[in-house]
Amino acid sequence: MRDDEGSGEVLSDEELVERGRAGDDAALSELVERHHAAAYRVAFSMLQEDDAAQDVVQDAFIKAFRALAGFRGEASFRTWILTIAGNEARSALRRRGRRRETALEDAGPVRSQQKPPDMEAVDAQEAAWARKMMETLPEKQKLSVALRIEEGLSFKEIGEIIGSSEGAARVNYFHGIRRLRELLQ
Amino acid sequence: MSNMKCETVREWVPDYVSGRLARLDDTSVRSHLKACDECRAEVELARLIFESRVDVPDGLANRVRDAVRYDRTSVSRPWWGITAAAVAALALGIGFSSDRPEQSESAIPGYAYELDDENLWLSDDGLIAGAPALDALSDEALLQFLDELDVGGAGGSA
């Protein structure tokens, strides 16, 4: 997002929120651009269904922007939107009434781009297996691992999203990692 | 092995595998990994997880933007109905009980979102991991966590 003067300054989320409150659609659009991917991955990790996850992301942003006036900024916008997405996905799960058994072939497409530049390619089957094992983790562990590694969130942010303290988020992360290590051995 | 401690490296592993680590720190981690099998295994696992991220569907951002734009420009905003209902309820003297049996479907944290459901977030056994995970906690965060453990002893979990 560039500022109005075209100086090349990238606006912070907080500044975009302020502009969005004032009715700046471009600011809201930029917030969508920045955070829709993480929101999708949170929703998909819980729902394991592409269409449902997309619906969740859409609903989450609509609800967030409707409530923008009441957003007090105690957490970052990123944490806020991911929390809303998580809650929306949870509601969708409730409506569904059961968790879907996830077959390996039902898992989302394995990421094939943006690999760290200095790392060797990971075998696609190995990555798919890791994803399948991720889905076997308890909800909090799975989200703690995913939010920490895939999104780079701090444990404090993760705690806010999963409704726990920073300490509990840490414990969930490390326990999830340990369990994954055992499963993948 | 480099001077960097394993605890520090493991804190940085997610940022290392995703390329978010500053170049200087990245070099330090790389140096440490050359001589530390355990941390290298940790990195390999984190890398596998990062690489297995699901792809985000093309066009999702535009779909969300369109929906947001439609919602913001719609003349039949649902808020009118909600506001009218709230006014009517107040006029009729209907109170809003704090212990009403059905929570609303609102997903907006505000920012204090409610844990309004039984145990989706609270059902795992994540409290038995090792102590090293807590080393980096501040005193305040540690106290908060210990408070949660007390709650857990009374029937819940973190």
HADDOCK unambig.tbl for C-alpha pairs under 7 A between the chains (distance, minus, plus):
assign (segid A and resid 29 and name CA) (segid B and resid 65 and name CA) 6.13 0.50 0.50
assign (segid A and resid 32 and name CA) (segid B and resid 61 and name CA) 6.34 0.50 0.50
assign (segid A and resid 32 and name CA) (segid B and resid 65 and name CA) 6.98 0.50 0.50
assign (segid A and resid 33 and name CA) (segid B and resid 61 and name CA) 6.04 0.50 0.50
assign (segid A and resid 36 and name CA) (segid B and resid 61 and name CA) 6.31 0.50 0.50
assign (segid A and resid 37 and name CA) (segid B and resid 56 and name CA) 5.94 0.50 0.50
assign (segid A and resid 40 and name CA) (segid B and resid 56 and name CA) 6.82 0.50 0.50
assign (segid A and resid 41 and name CA) (segid B and resid 54 and name CA) 6.80 0.50 0.50
assign (segid A and resid 58 and name CA) (segid B and resid 64 and name CA) 4.95 0.50 0.50
assign (segid A and resid 58 and name CA) (segid B and resid 67 and name CA) 6.91 0.50 0.50
assign (segid A and resid 62 and name CA) (segid B and resid 68 and name CA) 5.44 0.50 0.50
assign (segid A and resid 63 and name CA) (segid B and resid 108 and name CA) 6.86 0.50 0.50
assign (segid A and resid 64 and name CA) (segid B and resid 108 and name CA) 6.72 0.50 0.50
assign (segid A and resid 70 and name CA) (segid B and resid 110 and name CA) 6.48 0.50 0.50
assign (segid A and resid 71 and name CA) (segid B and resid 110 and name CA) 5.77 0.50 0.50
assign (segid A and resid 71 and name CA) (segid B and resid 111 and name CA) 6.67 0.50 0.50
assign (segid A and resid 72 and name CA) (segid B and resid 111 and name CA) 6.90 0.50 0.50
assign (segid A and resid 74 and name CA) (segid B and resid 111 and name CA) 6.71 0.50 0.50
assign (segid A and resid 84 and name CA) (segid B and resid 107 and name CA) 5.30 0.50 0.50
assign (segid A and resid 84 and name CA) (segid B and resid 108 and name CA) 5.46 0.50 0.50
assign (segid A and resid 84 and name CA) (segid B and resid 109 and name CA) 6.57 0.50 0.50
assign (segid A and resid 87 and name CA) (segid B and resid 107 and name CA) 5.15 0.50 0.50
assign (segid A and resid 88 and name CA) (segid B and resid 107 and name CA) 5.68 0.50 0.50
assign (segid A and resid 108 and name CA) (segid B and resid 54 and name CA) 5.35 0.50 0.50
assign (segid A and resid 109 and name CA) (segid B and resid 54 and name CA) 5.48 0.50 0.50
assign (segid A and resid 109 and name CA) (segid B and resid 55 and name CA) 5.91 0.50 0.50
assign (segid A and resid 110 and name CA) (segid B and resid 52 and name CA) 5.20 0.50 0.50
assign (segid A and resid 110 and name CA) (segid B and resid 53 and name CA) 6.09 0.50 0.50
assign (segid A and resid 110 and name CA) (segid B and resid 54 and name CA) 5.25 0.50 0.50
assign (segid A and resid 110 and name CA) (segid B and resid 55 and name CA) 6.48 0.50 0.50
assign (segid A and resid 111 and name CA) (segid B and resid 51 and name CA) 6.02 0.50 0.50
assign (segid A and resid 111 and name CA) (segid B and resid 52 and name CA) 5.52 0.50 0.50
assign (segid A and resid 111 and name CA) (segid B and resid 53 and name CA) 5.20 0.50 0.50
assign (segid A and resid 111 and name CA) (segid B and resid 54 and name CA) 5.31 0.50 0.50
assign (segid A and resid 111 and name CA) (segid B and resid 55 and name CA) 5.22 0.50 0.50
assign (segid A and resid 115 and name CA) (segid B and resid 51 and name CA) 6.94 0.50 0.50
assign (segid A and resid 116 and name CA) (segid B and resid 17 and name CA) 6.70 0.50 0.50
assign (segid A and resid 116 and name CA) (segid B and resid 18 and name CA) 6.06 0.50 0.50
assign (segid A and resid 116 and name CA) (segid B and resid 19 and name CA) 5.77 0.50 0.50
assign (segid A and resid 127 and name CA) (segid B and resid 48 and name CA) 5.77 0.50 0.50
assign (segid A and resid 127 and name CA) (segid B and resid 51 and name CA) 6.47 0.50 0.50
assign (segid A and resid 127 and name CA) (segid B and resid 52 and name CA) 4.86 0.50 0.50
assign (segid A and resid 128 and name CA) (segid B and resid 52 and name CA) 6.29 0.50 0.50
assign (segid A and resid 130 and name CA) (segid B and resid 48 and name CA) 6.72 0.50 0.50
assign (segid A and resid 130 and name CA) (segid B and resid 49 and name CA) 6.36 0.50 0.50
assign (segid A and resid 130 and name CA) (segid B and resid 52 and name CA) 6.94 0.50 0.50
assign (segid A and resid 131 and name CA) (segid B and resid 49 and name CA) 6.93 0.50 0.50
assign (segid A and resid 131 and name CA) (segid B and resid 52 and name CA) 5.90 0.50 0.50
assign (segid A and resid 138 and name CA) (segid B and resid 124 and name CA) 5.33 0.50 0.50
assign (segid A and resid 139 and name CA) (segid B and resid 121 and name CA) 6.44 0.50 0.50
assign (segid A and resid 140 and name CA) (segid B and resid 121 and name CA) 5.87 0.50 0.50
assign (segid A and resid 140 and name CA) (segid B and resid 124 and name CA) 6.70 0.50 0.50
assign (segid A and resid 141 and name CA) (segid B and resid 126 and name CA) 6.85 0.50 0.50
assign (segid A and resid 148 and name CA) (segid B and resid 14 and name CA) 6.53 0.50 0.50
assign (segid A and resid 149 and name CA) (segid B and resid 14 and name CA) 4.59 0.50 0.50
assign (segid A and resid 149 and name CA) (segid B and resid 46 and name CA) 6.71 0.50 0.50
assign (segid A and resid 149 and name CA) (segid B and resid 50 and name CA) 6.17 0.50 0.50
assign (segid A and resid 150 and name CA) (segid B and resid 50 and name CA) 5.38 0.50 0.50
assign (segid A and resid 150 and name CA) (segid B and resid 53 and name CA) 6.93 0.50 0.50
assign (segid A and resid 152 and name CA) (segid B and resid 14 and name CA) 6.56 0.50 0.50
assign (segid A and resid 152 and name CA) (segid B and resid 15 and name CA) 6.37 0.50 0.50
assign (segid A and resid 162 and name CA) (segid B and resid 121 and name CA) 6.47 0.50 0.50
assign (segid A and resid 164 and name CA) (segid B and resid 158 and name CA) 6.11 0.50 0.50
assign (segid A and resid 165 and name CA) (segid B and resid 144 and name CA) 6.55 0.50 0.50
assign (segid A and resid 165 and name CA) (segid B and resid 145 and name CA) 5.79 0.50 0.50
assign (segid A and resid 166 and name CA) (segid B and resid 141 and name CA) 6.37 0.50 0.50
assign (segid A and resid 167 and name CA) (segid B and resid 134 and name CA) 6.34 0.50 0.50
assign (segid A and resid 167 and name CA) (segid B and resid 137 and name CA) 6.73 0.50 0.50
assign (segid A and resid 167 and name CA) (segid B and resid 141 and name CA) 6.47 0.50 0.50
assign (segid A and resid 167 and name CA) (segid B and resid 142 and name CA) 6.34 0.50 0.50
assign (segid A and resid 167 and name CA) (segid B and resid 145 and name CA) 5.31 0.50 0.50
assign (segid A and resid 168 and name CA) (segid B and resid 145 and name CA) 6.32 0.50 0.50
assign (segid A and resid 168 and name CA) (segid B and resid 158 and name CA) 5.81 0.50 0.50
assign (segid A and resid 170 and name CA) (segid B and resid 133 and name CA) 5.89 0.50 0.50
assign (segid A and resid 170 and name CA) (segid B and resid 134 and name CA) 6.91 0.50 0.50
assign (segid A and resid 171 and name CA) (segid B and resid 126 and name CA) 6.05 0.50 0.50
assign (segid A and resid 171 and name CA) (segid B and resid 127 and name CA) 6.16 0.50 0.50
assign (segid A and resid 171 and name CA) (segid B and resid 129 and name CA) 5.79 0.50 0.50
assign (segid A and resid 171 and name CA) (segid B and resid 133 and name CA) 5.96 0.50 0.50
assign (segid A and resid 172 and name CA) (segid B and resid 126 and name CA) 4.73 0.50 0.50
assign (segid A and resid 172 and name CA) (segid B and resid 127 and name CA) 7.00 0.50 0.50
assign (segid A and resid 174 and name CA) (segid B and resid 129 and name CA) 6.62 0.50 0.50
assign (segid A and resid 174 and name CA) (segid B and resid 133 and name CA) 6.51 0.50 0.50
assign (segid A and resid 175 and name CA) (segid B and resid 126 and name CA) 5.92 0.50 0.50
assign (segid A and resid 175 and name CA) (segid B and resid 129 and name CA) 5.11 0.50 0.50
